[in-house]
Amino acid sequence: MSVLGNLIWFILGGFLSGLSWLVCGLLWCVTIVGIPVGVQCFKFAKLSCCPFGKEVVWSSGAVSLIVNILWIVLSGVPLAIEHLGIGLIFCITIVGIPFGLQHFKLAKLALMPFGAEVVR
């Protein structure tokens, strides 16, 4: 079931969602200091292309809190707004609700990506 969901997801906008994470990661990789942030964006670009069958687990830490605050100010808000908007559009129909819920999961991830780990 997750293969079919991921295939439909990718066709109906998962590619564009993953592309936005990829562009954000490339912009962070312009500076040497931002490379770890860019690498994290690349991991979540992969998740954004195929989110069904995967969960995100958060852990806490002082370093991840500091980087998350910097992330929210510079990149997190536009990505979160994108995922929230697309999620709301998907939730208009009953068939689109699972896709909307995945976008809401990615919106939360867009606000707090550091300290998050993707598990199957």
C-alpha positions in Angstrom: 0.0 0.0 0.0 2.8 2.4 0.8 4.3 1.9 -2.7 1.1 2.9 -4.4 0.7 5.8 -2.0 4.2 7.0 -2.7 3.7 6.7 -6.5 0.5 8.7 -6.4 2.2 11.2 -4.0 5.2 11.7 -6.3 2.9 12.3 -9.3 0.6 14.7 -7.5 3.2 17.0 -6.2 5.8 15.1 -4.1 8.4 15.9 -6.8 7.8 19.6 -6.4 7.8 19.3 -2.6 11.1 17.4 -2.7 12.5 20.0 -5.1 11.8 22.8 -2.7 13.7 20.9 0.0 16.5 20.3 -2.5 16.8 24.0 -3.5 16.8 25.0 0.2 19.6 22.5 0.9 21.6 23.8 -2.1 21.3 27.4 -0.8 22.5 26.3 2.7 25.5 24.5 1.1 26.8 27.7 -0.5 28.6 28.4 2.8 30.9 26.0 4.6 29.1 26.6 7.9 25.7 25.7 6.3 26.8 22.3 4.8 25.4 20.2 7.7 22.1 22.0 7.4 22.1 21.4 3.6 22.8 17.7 4.2 19.8 17.5 6.5 17.7 19.2 3.8 18.8 16.6 1.3 17.7 13.8 3.7 14.3 15.4 4.0 14.0 16.0 0.3 14.2 12.2 -0.1 11.5 11.9 2.6 9.3 14.5 0.9 9.4 12.6 -2.4 8.2 9.3 -0.7 6.7 9.9 2.8 4.3 6.9 3.1 5.6 4.1 5.3 8.0 6.3 7.1 7.8 8.1 10.4 9.7 11.0 12.0 11.1 10.6 15.5 12.3 13.7 17.4 15.0 13.8 20.0 16.0 16.9 22.0 19.3 18.5 22.6 20.8 22.0 23.1 22.6 22.1 19.8 19.5 21.0 17.8 17.5 23.7 19.6 19.9 26.4 18.6 20.1 25.3 15.0 16.3 24.9 14.8 15.9 28.5 15.9 18.3 29.7 13.2 16.5 27.4 10.7 13.1 28.8 11.5 14.2 32.3 10.9 16.0 31.6 7.6 14.3 28.7 5.9 11.7 27.0 8.0 8.7 29.3 7.7 8.5 29.3 3.8 8.7 25.5 3.7 6.1 25.1 6.5 3.7 27.5 4.8 4.1 25.6 1.5 3.3 22.3 3.2 0.4 23.7 5.2 -1.1 25.3 2.1 -0.8 22.2 0.0 -2.1 20.0 2.9 -5.2 22.2 3.3 -5.9 21.9 -0.4 -5.6 18.1 -0.3 -7.8 17.9 2.7 -10.7 19.4 0.8 -11.6 16.0 -0.6 -12.0 12.8 1.3 -9.6 11.0 -1.0 -6.9 13.6 -0.5 -6.9 13.5 3.3 -4.0 10.9 3.6 -2.0 13.2 1.3 -2.9 16.3 3.4 -1.8 14.5 6.6 1.6 13.7 5.0 2.0 17.4 4.2 1.1 18.3 7.8 3.8 15.9 9.0 6.3 17.6 6.6 5.2 21.1 7.8 6.1 20.1 11.4 9.4 18.8 10.1 10.0 22.0 8.2 9.8 23.9 11.5 12.0 21.6 13.5 14.2 19.5 11.2 17.2 19.1 13.6 17.0 16.4 16.1 14.6 14.5 13.8 15.3 11.1 12.4 13.3 9.2 9.7 12.5 5.6 10.6 10.5 3.0 8.6 
